[in-house]
Amino acid sequence: MSVVSLGLAVAGPAGAGSAGAPTAVAAVCTGGVNPDYNGDGIRDIAIADPDATVAGKARAGRIDVVYGGGKGTKRLDQDLAEVPGVAESGDQFGFSLATFDVNEDGCDDLAVGIPHEAIGTAADSGGVAVLYGSPDGLGQGTASVGYDQGLEAVPGVAETGDWFGYSVAAGTSGGTPFLLIGVPGEDIGSPSLVDAGVAVHVKGSAITDFSQDSAGVPGVVEKDDRFGAQVAATATHFAVSAPGEAIGTDTFAGGVSLFNHTFTDGVPAAVLGLDQDGALSDDTNVFGEAESSDSFGKSMAMVPFRTSGTGTPTESLLAVGVPGEDHPADADGGMVHIFKVTAAGAVSERQRIHQDVADIEGSTEPGDLFGERLVAVNTAPTATSTASTMLLAVGAPGEDLGDDRDAGAVQTFPLVGAPGDGDLFIEQGTAGTGGDVGPQEYFGTALGATSASLYLGVPYGPAADRAVYALPWGNVAPGGTAGTVQSWRPGEGGIPAGDVTAFGAVIR
């Protein structure tokens, strides 16, 4: 464990910017929606293709930003002066994305994970670039900053295969913006526990790292835990998953560590460790049984939750994907657990969702991988949470549709009440999406969300079908009102045409 307090400028992955708390610029952004990178009060979208070829460098990665209200587009990659680093083969710039307003100027800023960035001679060490919003868009005002373990200010040492930035989450807690970075390939100890994993927390000028080897953190540090493979957060709590966690003799069963945002000596206050053999605060056990290759925590989503009579949403709902869950003969059918976390740290299981639950459309089949991807939203965080405001989307990219193997599907559910009371099954060509169902298209691998819309990416399959769709939550919520579905695709609306590798694999 390390704590670094920054009081001087430090270089990013290619010597750009400062990793310290940035100086606020002139307050000319209006804010009010998220994400809004140019601060005009109209929602924007960032669409990543982490496998894109840049200047002949395969899988270097890029991001297309579309500014709302018809205010243009911007293609971002590491060959631009305003972006830290240099585009290199295999970097996968845009592998993970998170949005927050780190300098609190009213323009949202974009954190970009680059887990395969080489730091010096350390291949796949990884980095994170933070691109600041401005009235002229991302990267046009305050200089971008970079974080990696090759910097003196960042805990750890840049090593081959660390995958710093494999996951990112961001927000504001206690009035201060924070950034959470997963480093699941980090080796710990001597002799090294390979891929044990760590997480890095950036808040203000303090950068801390912690792992399952840190005092008070749930679990036991072991090789292949991959702690930090996924991170999720609200203003009250945050979660770090270790989908490779061994539970007893069951390898890769998976686990999740829950924390609040209070740090002591650089270590966050633990709330509880979750796994399918573990007990909850009410002395009940998590539903199911830990089994090898369940991958509990391979995906997560966390949203604020407000009960009736409370002034602010100090509780959180955490959705945990278990795509390797068997039912019992349907190997890798998948499942999702929903947990409630109170402000006092009590954790209970509200429901579990899979396709064999009563009234849910479809049925569990081998290889569905239900829960491989998750997004959740509270569309009205200042109001009492209801079935129409607390919503979850679950990707099942291994879903077979007719004779089309691994065509993929997405299902939406209310997070309050019975999941079968308002679920919707979405496949390509339904709910306002385009294209035709086809084999090995893995629909459901790319999900994003804002308070207004569910984003569905189609990064694979025929090039003509590659697109991102924004479905108003009213279209998929119980009793919702239908709205217009938006779409973006290469060669339309100012997005450049040409090479299409995995357009829309990550969306924010």
C-alpha positions, 0 to 999 in steps of 0.5 A: 500500500502506498499514499502519494500526495502530489505537489508538483507537475508530473508527466503523463504516459508521453510527458503531457499534463499534470497528475495533480489536482488541476486548476479550475478554468473560467466557469463558462460551462453550464453543466446539468447533464452527463456526459456533457464534454463541451458544457452546453447543456446538451448530452454528448456521447463518446464511442470507442473502438479499442481495436481500431487501426491508427496510422497503420498500427493495429488495435491502437484504438480510438474514440469518436466523440459526437457533440449533442445538438449537431455541434460536430464530432471529434476523433481522438487517438494517441497520435493527437497532440492533446492526447497523452501517449503515442499510438502503438499497436495493441494499446487499445486506447478506449478499452474502458471509459468513465466520465466525471467533472474533475476540475468542477468547471461544468464541462465533463471530463473523460477518463480513458483506459489504455491497459496495453500501453507500453511504459518504457520496456514494460509491455502491456503495463497500461495507463489512463488518460484524462481528457478535460472538457471545455467549451471547445470540446475534449482536449481543447482547454486544460491540458490532458493528464496521464496516470501510469505506474512509471510515474513517481507520483503513482504507487507501484512500478510499471511492469509487463502485463499489469493492465493498469486501466483495464477498468475505470469508474469515476464520480464525486464523493463528499463534494470531491471528484474521484477516479478509480482504476483497476490493475488486475494484472499486478503481481504481488509479493516475492515470490510473485503472486501473478495477476493478483491485482490492485486498485488505484484511487485518485481523489484530489491530490492523493493517489492510493493503491490497495489490494487484498494484501492490504489490511482490512481488505476482504479476501486473501491475496492469491495468484490469478485473483485479478482484483480490479478486473471491474470497478463500480461506484456511487457517491457513497460506496464503491466495489472492486471485483476479483473474478479469478478469486478461488473460493476454497478449492474452486478456482475462478469462482470469483469475489467482490469487495465492497467499500465506502469512500473513507480512507485510513492510511491509504486503505478504504474502509471495507463494508463486506466481501461478497462471494457465493459461499459468503454470508451477508449482514442479515446472516443469510448466505448469498444465493447459489454456491461457489463453483469453479469458473463461475466468474462472480464479478466479471461484470458489475454495475452500481447505482444510488438508491433512495428509500422513502422518507430520506433526503438523499440517496445514501444507499446503493444497489450493486448488480454482480454478473456471474456469466459462468453460472451453471443451471445446473446442466446448462453450463455457463448459462449465467446469472445476476445478483442484486445487493442493497448496501445501506449507508451504515454498511448493511448488505442484503440480497434483494434478488437474483435474475436469470432466464429461469426465474418466473415470468422472465422471457426466454430460458437458460441455455448452455453458453448464454453468458447471461450477465457478461455485461451490465449497466444500471441507472437511477433515472431520478436519484433525488426521488424515492426509487421505484420500478420505473426509475431503477433499471438494469440492462443485462447482456447475454452475448452467447444467446442463440436465436433460432439457428444463429449461434451466439447471436446475442441478446440484451434484457432489461429489468426493474431493479425494484420489485420482481424482475419478471414484472417488466423485463424486455428482451432485445435482439438485433432488429427489435426495440428500434435497433437495426440490422439482422440477427446473425451468428457470432455477432455477440449482441450484448457485449457493448452496453452504456447508460445515461439517465436518459438512454440505454446505449446498445453497441453492435461492434461485431458482425457485418460492417453494415450493421455496426452501430450504436443505438440510444434507446430512451429508458421509457422504451424499456421501463415498466409503464414507460413512454416511448421515445425516439431511438437515436443511432450513430454509425461510421460514415454518418453524422460527421463520424468518419467512414473507413476502417471499422473494427469494433465501433461501439465496443465501449460507450460513454 
